[in-house]
Amino acid sequence: MTEVGGIAADQLVSYVERIERLEEEKANLMADIKEVYGEAKALGYDVKILRQIIRLRKIEEHERSEQEQILEVYKRALGMS
């Protein structure tokens, strides 16, 4: 193992290369996701709403319900419903 300034250079190179590979994979995945949204949009789906649905599905049911209740309270307070 080669050390430079107290840093294990071989280990550092390994981490940097792994991160670079993962960043490349992430970019490819983001391109794939963009393509899927594009397909959905071409078929008439509202991409903005699809993104909201995806975000909501990541939240636990009880948390989502609580957020919706608070949102309704705020909307009533602002005269929106």
N, CA, C and O atoms as a GROMACS GRO file, in nm:
protein
  324
    1MET      N    1   0.085  -0.117   0.000
    1MET     CA    2   0.000   0.000   0.000
    1MET      C    3   0.089   0.124   0.000
    1MET      O    4   0.180   0.136   0.083
    2THR      N    5   0.064   0.213  -0.092
    2THR     CA    6   0.141   0.336  -0.103
    2THR      C    7   0.077   0.444  -0.018
    2THR      O    8  -0.044   0.468  -0.026
    3GLU      N    9   0.160   0.510   0.064
    3GLU     CA   10   0.109   0.621   0.146
    3GLU      C   11   0.167   0.751   0.096
    3GLU      O   12   0.286   0.761   0.065
    4VAL      N   13   0.081   0.851   0.088
    4VAL     CA   14   0.122   0.984   0.047
    4VAL      C   15   0.067   1.081   0.150
    4VAL      O   16  -0.055   1.095   0.164
    5GLY      N   17   0.155   1.146   0.222
    5GLY     CA   18   0.110   1.242   0.323
    5GLY      C   19   0.024   1.178   0.430
    5GLY      O   20  -0.065   1.243   0.484
    6GLY      N   21   0.049   1.052   0.462
    6GLY     CA   22  -0.028   0.982   0.564
    6GLY      C   23  -0.160   0.925   0.513
    6GLY      O   24  -0.240   0.874   0.591
    7ILE      N   25  -0.182   0.932   0.382
    7ILE     CA   26  -0.305   0.881   0.322
    7ILE      C   27  -0.272   0.757   0.241
    7ILE      O   28  -0.177   0.757   0.162
    8ALA      N   29  -0.350   0.651   0.261
    8ALA     CA   30  -0.332   0.528   0.184
    8ALA      C   31  -0.386   0.553   0.043
    8ALA      O   32  -0.506   0.546   0.019
    9ALA      N   33  -0.295   0.583  -0.050
    9ALA     CA   34  -0.333   0.623  -0.185
    9ALA      C   35  -0.414   0.516  -0.256
    9ALA      O   36  -0.512   0.548  -0.324
   10ASP      N   37  -0.376   0.389  -0.243
   10ASP     CA   38  -0.448   0.282  -0.311
   10ASP      C   39  -0.593   0.276  -0.264
   10ASP      O   40  -0.685   0.259  -0.344
   11GLN      N   41  -0.611   0.289  -0.134
   11GLN     CA   42  -0.746   0.286  -0.077
   11GLN      C   43  -0.828   0.406  -0.124
   11GLN      O   44  -0.946   0.394  -0.158
   12LEU      N   45  -0.764   0.522  -0.126
   12LEU     CA   46  -0.831   0.643  -0.171
   12LEU      C   47  -0.874   0.631  -0.317
   12LEU      O   48  -0.986   0.667  -0.352
   13VAL      N   49  -0.786   0.580  -0.401
   13VAL     CA   50  -0.819   0.560  -0.543
   13VAL      C   51  -0.938   0.466  -0.556
   13VAL      O   52  -1.027   0.489  -0.638
   14SER      N   53  -0.939   0.361  -0.476
   14SER     CA   54  -1.049   0.265  -0.479
   14SER      C   55  -1.182   0.332  -0.446
   14SER      O   56  -1.281   0.310  -0.515
   15TYR      N   57  -1.184   0.414  -0.342
   15TYR     CA   58  -1.307   0.485  -0.305
   15TYR      C   59  -1.352   0.580  -0.415
   15TYR      O   60  -1.470   0.584  -0.451
   16VAL      N   61  -1.258   0.656  -0.468
   16VAL     CA   62  -1.292   0.752  -0.574
   16VAL      C   63  -1.349   0.680  -0.696
   16VAL      O   64  -1.448   0.725  -0.752
   17GLU      N   65  -1.288   0.570  -0.737
   17GLU     CA   66  -1.335   0.496  -0.853
   17GLU      C   67  -1.474   0.437  -0.829
   17GLU      O   68  -1.558   0.437  -0.919
   18ARG      N   69  -1.497   0.385  -0.707
   18ARG     CA   70  -1.629   0.330  -0.675
   18ARG      C   71  -1.735   0.439  -0.680
   18ARG      O   72  -1.843   0.418  -0.735
   19ILE      N   73  -1.704   0.555  -0.623
   19ILE     CA   74  -1.799   0.666  -0.624
   19ILE      C   75  -1.826   0.710  -0.767
   19ILE      O   76  -1.941   0.737  -0.803
   20GLU      N   77  -1.723   0.717  -0.849
   20GLU     CA   78  -1.742   0.755  -0.989
   20GLU      C   79  -1.832   0.657  -1.062
   20GLU      O   80  -1.918   0.699  -1.140
   21ARG      N   81  -1.814   0.528  -1.039
   21ARG     CA   82  -1.899   0.427  -1.102
   21ARG      C   83  -2.043   0.443  -1.057
   21ARG      O   84  -2.136   0.436  -1.138
   22LEU      N   85  -2.062   0.464  -0.927
   22LEU     CA   86  -2.198   0.481  -0.874
   22LEU      C   87  -2.263   0.608  -0.929
   22LEU      O   88  -2.382   0.608  -0.960
   23GLU      N   89  -2.186   0.716  -0.942
   23GLU     CA   90  -2.240   0.839  -1.000
   23GLU      C   91  -2.283   0.816  -1.144
   23GLU      O   92  -2.385   0.869  -1.188
   24GLU      N   93  -2.206   0.739  -1.219
   24GLU     CA   94  -2.241   0.707  -1.356
   24GLU      C   95  -2.369   0.625  -1.361
   24GLU      O   96  -2.457   0.650  -1.444
   25GLU      N   97  -2.380   0.525  -1.272
   25GLU     CA   98  -2.502   0.445  -1.265
   25GLU      C   99  -2.621   0.531  -1.229
   25GLU      O  100  -2.730   0.515  -1.286
   26LYS      N  101  -2.601   0.624  -1.135
   26LYS     CA  102  -2.708   0.714  -1.094
   26LYS      C  103  -2.754   0.799  -1.212
   26LYS      O  104  -2.874   0.818  -1.232
   27ALA      N  105  -2.660   0.851  -1.289
   27ALA     CA  106  -2.695   0.932  -1.406
   27ALA      C  107  -2.775   0.849  -1.507
   27ALA      O  108  -2.871   0.898  -1.566
   28ASN      N  109  -2.734   0.725  -1.526
   28ASN     CA  110  -2.808   0.637  -1.618
   28ASN      C  111  -2.949   0.610  -1.568
   28ASN      O  112  -3.044   0.611  -1.645
   29LEU      N  113  -2.962   0.587  -1.437
   29LEU     CA  114  -3.094   0.564  -1.378
   29LEU      C  115  -3.182   0.688  -1.390
   29LEU      O  116  -3.301   0.677  -1.420
   30MET      N  117  -3.125   0.804  -1.367
   30MET     CA  118  -3.201   0.928  -1.379
   30MET      C  119  -3.249   0.947  -1.523
   30MET      O  120  -3.361   0.994  -1.546
   31ALA      N  121  -3.166   0.912  -1.619
   31ALA     CA  122  -3.206   0.921  -1.759
   31ALA      C  123  -3.320   0.824  -1.789
   31ALA      O  124  -3.413   0.857  -1.862
   32ASP      N  125  -3.313   0.704  -1.731
   32ASP     CA  126  -3.420   0.605  -1.750
   32ASP      C  127  -3.550   0.655  -1.689
   32ASP      O  128  -3.657   0.640  -1.749
   33ILE      N  129  -3.542   0.714  -1.570
   33ILE     CA  130  -3.662   0.766  -1.503
   33ILE      C  131  -3.723   0.878  -1.587
   33ILE      O  132  -3.844   0.884  -1.604
   34LYS      N  133  -3.640   0.966  -1.638
   34LYS     CA  134  -3.687   1.076  -1.724
   34LYS      C  135  -3.759   1.020  -1.845
   34LYS      O  136  -3.862   1.072  -1.887
   35GLU      N  137  -3.704   0.914  -1.901
   35GLU     CA  138  -3.765   0.851  -2.018
   35GLU      C  139  -3.903   0.794  -1.985
   35GLU      O  140  -3.996   0.808  -2.064
   36VAL      N  141  -3.916   0.731  -1.869
   36VAL     CA  142  -4.045   0.674  -1.827
   36VAL      C  143  -4.148   0.786  -1.808
   36VAL      O  144  -4.262   0.773  -1.852
   37TYR      N  145  -4.107   0.896  -1.744
   37TYR     CA  146  -4.198   1.010  -1.729
   37TYR      C  147  -4.239   1.063  -1.867
   37TYR      O  148  -4.354   1.100  -1.887
   38GLY      N  149  -4.145   1.066  -1.960
   38GLY     CA  150  -4.175   1.112  -2.095
   38GLY      C  151  -4.277   1.022  -2.163
   38GLY      O  152  -4.367   1.071  -2.232
   39GLU      N  153  -4.263   0.891  -2.145
   39GLU     CA  154  -4.359   0.796  -2.202
   39GLU      C  155  -4.498   0.819  -2.144
   39GLU      O  156  -4.598   0.820  -2.215
   40ALA      N  157  -4.502   0.837  -2.011
   40ALA     CA  158  -4.630   0.860  -1.944
   40ALA      C  159  -4.694   0.990  -1.994
   40ALA      O  160  -4.814   0.995  -2.019
   41LYS      N  161  -4.613   1.094  -2.010
   41LYS     CA  162  -4.663   1.222  -2.058
   41LYS      C  163  -4.718   1.208  -2.201
   41LYS      O  164  -4.822   1.265  -2.233
   42ALA      N  165  -4.649   1.132  -2.284
   42ALA     CA  166  -4.693   1.111  -2.422
   42ALA      C  167  -4.828   1.041  -2.427
   42ALA      O  168  -4.903   1.057  -2.524
   43LEU      N  169  -4.860   0.964  -2.324
   43LEU     CA  170  -4.988   0.894  -2.320
   43LEU      C  171  -5.095   0.976  -2.248
   43LEU      O  172  -5.207   0.929  -2.228
   44GLY      N  173  -5.060   1.101  -2.211
   44GLY     CA  174  -5.159   1.190  -2.154
   44GLY      C  175  -5.159   1.202  -2.002
   44GLY      O  176  -5.243   1.271  -1.946
   45TYR      N  177  -5.067   1.135  -1.936
   45TYR     CA  178  -5.061   1.145  -1.790
   45TYR      C  179  -4.994   1.276  -1.749
   45TYR      O  180  -4.905   1.326  -1.818
   46ASP      N  181  -5.038   1.330  -1.636
   46ASP     CA  182  -4.983   1.454  -1.583
   46ASP      C  183  -4.859   1.419  -1.501
   46ASP      O  184  -4.870   1.359  -1.394
   47VAL      N  185  -4.743   1.456  -1.551
   47VAL     CA  186  -4.616   1.419  -1.488
   47VAL      C  187  -4.602   1.481  -1.349
   47VAL      O  188  -4.549   1.418  -1.258
   48LYS      N  189  -4.649   1.603  -1.332
   48LYS     CA  190  -4.642   1.669  -1.202
   48LYS      C  191  -4.719   1.589  -1.097
   48LYS      O  192  -4.673   1.572  -0.984
   49ILE      N  193  -4.836   1.539  -1.135
   49ILE     CA  194  -4.917   1.459  -1.043
   49ILE      C  195  -4.850   1.324  -1.019
   49ILE      O  196  -4.852   1.274  -0.906
   50LEU      N  197  -4.792   1.265  -1.122
   50LEU     CA  198  -4.721   1.138  -1.104
   50LEU      C  199  -4.608   1.153  -1.002
   50LEU      O  200  -4.588   1.065  -0.918
   51ARG      N  201  -4.536   1.264  -1.010
   51ARG     CA  202  -4.427   1.288  -0.914
   51ARG      C  203  -4.481   1.300  -0.772
   51ARG      O  204  -4.419   1.252  -0.678
   52GLN      N  205  -4.597   1.366  -0.758
   52GLN     CA  206  -4.658   1.377  -0.625
   52GLN      C  207  -4.699   1.241  -0.573
   52GLN      O  208  -4.681   1.211  -0.455
   53ILE      N  209  -4.756   1.158  -0.660
   53ILE     CA  210  -4.797   1.023  -0.620
   53ILE      C  211  -4.676   0.941  -0.574
   53ILE      O  212  -4.682   0.873  -0.472
   54ILE      N  213  -4.568   0.949  -0.651
   54ILE     CA  214  -4.445   0.877  -0.614
   54ILE      C  215  -4.397   0.922  -0.477
   54ILE      O  216  -4.360   0.840  -0.393
   55ARG      N  217  -4.398   1.053  -0.454
   55ARG     CA  218  -4.355   1.109  -0.326
   55ARG      C  219  -4.446   1.061  -0.212
   55ARG      O  220  -4.398   1.026  -0.104
   56LEU      N  221  -4.578   1.060  -0.237
   56LEU     CA  222  -4.673   1.017  -0.133
   56LEU      C  223  -4.658   0.869  -0.101
   56LEU      O  224  -4.673   0.829   0.015
   57ARG      N  225  -4.630   0.788  -0.201
   57ARG     CA  226  -4.618   0.643  -0.178
   57ARG      C  227  -4.497   0.608  -0.092
   57ARG      O  228  -4.490   0.499  -0.036
   58LYS      N  229  -4.402   0.700  -0.082
   58LYS     CA  230  -4.284   0.677   0.000
   58LYS      C  231  -4.312   0.702   0.149
   58LYS      O  232  -4.234   0.662   0.235
   59ILE      N  233  -4.424   0.767   0.177
   59ILE     CA  234  -4.458   0.804   0.314
   59ILE      C  235  -4.548   0.697   0.375
   59ILE      O  236  -4.639   0.647   0.309
   60GLU      N  237  -4.524   0.664   0.500
   60GLU     CA  238  -4.609   0.567   0.571
   60GLU      C  239  -4.753   0.619   0.574
   60GLU      O  240  -4.776   0.740   0.578
   61GLU      N  241  -4.849   0.527   0.571
   61GLU     CA  242  -4.991   0.563   0.566
   61GLU      C  243  -5.031   0.658   0.679
   61GLU      O  244  -5.100   0.757   0.655
   62HIS      N  245  -4.988   0.629   0.802
   62HIS     CA  246  -5.029   0.715   0.913
   62HIS      C  247  -4.968   0.855   0.903
   62HIS      O  248  -5.032   0.953   0.940
   63GLU      N  249  -4.846   0.864   0.852
   63GLU     CA  250  -4.783   0.995   0.834
   63GLU      C  251  -4.854   1.072   0.723
   63GLU      O  252  -4.877   1.193   0.735
   64ARG      N  253  -4.887   1.003   0.615
   64ARG     CA  254  -4.956   1.066   0.503
   64ARG      C  255  -5.092   1.118   0.548
   64ARG      O  256  -5.131   1.230   0.514
   65SER      N  257  -5.164   1.038   0.624
   65SER     CA  258  -5.295   1.077   0.674
   65SER      C  259  -5.284   1.201   0.764
   65SER      O  260  -5.364   1.293   0.753
   66GLU      N  261  -5.185   1.201   0.851
   66GLU     CA  262  -5.163   1.314   0.940
   66GLU      C  263  -5.132   1.441   0.860
   66GLU      O  264  -5.184   1.548   0.889
   67GLN      N  265  -5.048   1.428   0.759
   67GLN     CA  266  -5.013   1.544   0.675
   67GLN      C  267  -5.136   1.597   0.602
   67GLN      O  268  -5.155   1.718   0.591
   68GLU      N  269  -5.220   1.505   0.552
   68GLU     CA  270  -5.340   1.547   0.481
   68GLU      C  271  -5.437   1.619   0.574
   68GLU      O  272  -5.501   1.717   0.533
   69GLN      N  273  -5.449   1.572   0.698
   69GLN     CA  274  -5.536   1.638   0.795
   69GLN      C  275  -5.486   1.778   0.828
   69GLN      O  276  -5.565   1.873   0.834
   70ILE      N  277  -5.356   1.792   0.848
   70ILE     CA  278  -5.298   1.923   0.876
   70ILE      C  279  -5.316   2.016   0.757
   70ILE      O  280  -5.348   2.134   0.774
   71LEU      N  281  -5.297   1.963   0.636
   71LEU     CA  282  -5.317   2.042   0.516
   71LEU      C  283  -5.460   2.094   0.509
   71LEU      O  284  -5.482   2.211   0.475
   72GLU      N  285  -5.557   2.010   0.541
   72GLU     CA  286  -5.697   2.052   0.540
   72GLU      C  287  -5.723   2.162   0.641
   72GLU      O  288  -5.794   2.258   0.612
   73VAL      N  289  -5.666   2.151   0.760
   73VAL     CA  290  -5.681   2.254   0.862
   73VAL      C  291  -5.624   2.386   0.812
   73VAL      O  292  -5.688   2.491   0.825
   74TYR      N  293  -5.506   2.382   0.754
   74TYR     CA  294  -5.442   2.503   0.701
   74TYR      C  295  -5.527   2.564   0.588
   74TYR      O  296  -5.546   2.686   0.584
   75LYS      N  297  -5.577   2.480   0.499
   75LYS     CA  298  -5.659   2.529   0.389
   75LYS      C  299  -5.787   2.596   0.440
   75LYS      O  300  -5.826   2.700   0.390
   76ARG      N  301  -5.851   2.536   0.541
   76ARG     CA  302  -5.970   2.597   0.600
   76ARG      C  303  -5.936   2.730   0.663
   76ARG      O  304  -6.011   2.827   0.649
   77ALA      N  305  -5.823   2.734   0.734
   77ALA     CA  306  -5.781   2.859   0.800
   77ALA      C  307  -5.756   2.970   0.699
   77ALA      O  308  -5.773   3.088   0.730
   78LEU      N  309  -5.716   2.933   0.577
   78LEU     CA  310  -5.690   3.030   0.472
   78LEU      C  311  -5.809   3.053   0.381
   78LEU      O  312  -5.801   3.127   0.283
   79GLY      N  313  -5.922   2.987   0.414
   79GLY     CA  314  -6.041   3.003   0.334
   79GLY      C  315  -6.033   2.937   0.198
   79GLY      O  316  -6.096   2.983   0.103
   80MET      N  317  -5.958   2.831   0.189
   80MET     CA  318  -5.938   2.764   0.061
   80MET      C  319  -6.030   2.644   0.041
   80MET      O  320  -6.032   2.585  -0.067
   81SER      N  321  -6.106   2.607   0.143
   81SER     CA  322  -6.197   2.493   0.125
   81SER      C  323  -6.326   2.512   0.200
   81SER      O  324  -6.413   2.426   0.195
   0.00000   0.00000   0.00000
